[in-house]
Amino acid sequence: MVATEHSFARIAGRAAAWSVGLSKAVEVIVVGLTVLLVLDVWLGVIVRYFIDLPLTFTEEAARYLMIWMALLAVSIGISRREHIGVLILFDRMGRVGRHVLLAIFDLLGLFLFGFLLFYGVEFAISGLHRLTMIYGLPKFLPFAAVPVSCALACIQLILSGIRDQAKLHVEAGQGNLSV
Amino acid sequence: MILVALLFFSLLVLGVPVGYVLGLAGIAGMVQIGGEQFFAMAPKRFFAGLDLFPFLAMPFFILAGEIMNRSGITHKLVGFADALVGYMRGGMAHSNMVASVFFAGITGAATADAAAFGNTLVPAMVKNGYTRPFACAVTAAGSIIGPTIPPSTLMVVYGSLMGVSIAGLFAAGILPGILICLLCMALIAGFGRRWNLPKGEGRPSLISIFKAFRESILALVMPVLILGFILGGVTTPTEAASIAVAYALFLGGVVYRSLTFRDLYEMLARTALITGVIFLIIASASILGWWMTFEQIPQAIAAGFLSVTENPNAIIGMILLLLLGIGLFMDINAALIILAPVLAPLTVTIGMDPVHAGVMIVLALNISLMTPPVGACLFVLSSVTGERIEEISKALWPFLVVEVGVLMAIAFWPDLTLFVPRLLGL
């Protein structure tokens, strides 16, 4: 029994560490994209109002940077369980009920992001032969935000799910379980 | 159609994150109308739902608010508000309201207001003899002025989604926000006499008012700059929002020297996270929205309303009831993204001005920020002050009645909302 608890604790700890590690790595990228986004829009303001330069890409780049930034951040939200839901039923559940609900949420999330990943790859590939309006880059670059972010979301859902479900077993073994 | 609706509401009640619910219901809708041939549409809509330039204003306003908040600007704004109205009976409650108006001009998010004032003003009010539930109630009531007075992230979302002028919405939000402040102050004045609320230290001299004004002037300039640029037609809301970020960075980094690189990193990460949470809902709603358009659901809902009555005022009343009711249980961003595409065509059918309808919808949802059981401002205040939500709610209801009264006035008297946009030629 103790050995089982120990192995569940180890699994929970490892999943949590991987989830945090991935989340931190994505966070660095997302912060970098946000900085680029801010600089890009400032550049747009400067060339529009102060210096007459033929830079027309800023608006297009800003939209695509924003989409990449926001969609990548979705996986950070999953890792920290920040996504908004109507939690009236959830809040009234005991600990076991909550873990069952969390498992259901994660499975549904996996289905959604898995679905979007599957069809999103095809969508991104379709962008290889289409060019963005102003900069003339393959639309694959912005479109790829969908499958990449969905893949990250799936990984985070799996890691967070394992982390939280394994934690339940450890808590149950320690007799802290409030049902 | 009924099966998709059943799935949608069941998942929502179960507590599944709204971003997932919208996407799953959209996929179920695709299955219902023909299956695999439509599946490729899902990632396209997921992407296209976000591919709008006006959305950029949202992360920028969130970032500017984060920076200003972290720069310690709250104390200066409260100081100025206190110099103006703090001498009255119930002075600190009045200051709280007036500071909310100032704060609204820099954040646009009610929870930021609730967190900032919950940490600073509520303890100070309790120390001065106010009860903690009352101090929390005043803060909650004032916090909804944040997303009513521009800049408002909710208005950016509404304007972007529905193709309504964001500048027009911003201009239209000014009077309702000030009206909420004035009526809540009248209510506080009434309580002041009845409950003998603490009085300030006497009327301040013009010199001390000027001194407080001078200390907060740099923060007070920001909303004037933002609104001046947008309403004057000089810049787009997105560009104005980026200027707000630059200005906030200048204040926090150069003038007040209160920002570190660590702070900046955390604020950028937080901005991205908040944007990600909201954008997942918008992107998934775009999948469901495609199916709803395919099935002509908004038209069917509009026809449903019109079959009950064709009286525009009665329909406005029904819309308000629906919004306030949904707001009791759902996050306001999610509610806005789901309901706006359904309700906006209905408001057009009954002849409402799009800006008027937008402000009415946004304000109705703002009010639900302070209604239990899921009012976000209540949660924030409860967590930062340690007061129970039930106690705050009991002290809050008179303010709630006043704010619903303002909502009614806005809904049924369009000139109140449209006066400023018309004045500015928007």
Interface residues (C-beta under 8 A of the other chain):
Chain A: E27 V30 V31 L33 T34 V35 L37 V38 V41 W42 G44 V45 R48 Y49 E59 A62 R63 M66 I67 M69 A70 L71 L72 A73 V74 I76 G77 R80 E82 H83 I84 G85 V86 L87 I88 L89 F90 L101 I104 F105 L108 G109 F111 L112 F115 L116 Y119 G120 E122 F123 P142 F143 A145 V146 P147
Chain B: L11 L12 V13 L14 G15 V16 P17 V18 G19 Y20 V21 G23 L24 I27 F39 A40 A42 P43 K44 F46 F47 L50 D51 L52 F53 F55 L56 P59 F60 L63 T235 T238 E239 S242 I243 V245 A246 Y265 L268 A269 T271 A272 L273 T275 G276 V277 F279 L280 I281 A283 S284 F329 M330 D331 N333 A334 P373 V374
